[in-house]
Amino acid sequence: MTRAEYTARSGSNVTIMGDELTHVDGAGHARMVDVSGKDVTARAACATGRVRLSARAVAALRAGDVPKGDALAVARIAGIAGAKRTPDLIPLCHPIGLHGVTVDLSVTDEGVDITAVARTADRTGVEMEALTSVSVAALALIDMVKAIDPAAVISDVRVEWKEGGKTGPWRR
């Protein structure tokens, strides 16, 4: 189905790459794209995000005084686990073999900056895995510090770069 056909049928204005909608079938229904014909290539993606915290929560993180324990370690492990569960959470994501996920957390005066890099050798990219990793790490961090800072905010979750596959490298 082309963008024009979909727009005419649904009244929706959809932004896509090229003229074909990749995740919509001829009847306009969502579908999982068939990637079986694509080459297996090394692929990687990096996503970042931040958790904005109160000065009190930042001080507790820096001092290792979070009542629930090591909040940064829990967030790091949660981010890795989240990347591995991406196809369970995002309906049209392909289950892929992740070959590596790193989650780095940096405490700043304003909160915690989170960076996740996901790597695979597969037929589709790992942007969603990197984004899910950052998001789940941020949620776990909030769970760890919510008694200190119930107003914590997740912000600025985005893909920074990706590489591999037919389209090659992309940088923000």
Secondary structure as UniProt FT lines:
FT   HELIX           3..10
FT   TURN            22..23
FT   TURN            26..27
FT   TURN            36..37
FT   STRAND          41..52
FT   HELIX           55..63
FT   TURN            67..68
FT   HELIX           71..84
FT   HELIX           86..89
FT   TURN            91..92
FT   STRAND          98..108
FT   TURN            109..110
FT   STRAND          111..122
FT   HELIX           127..145
FT   TURN            146..148
FT   TURN            150..151
FT   STRAND          153..163
FT   TURN            166..167
FT   STRAND          170..171
//
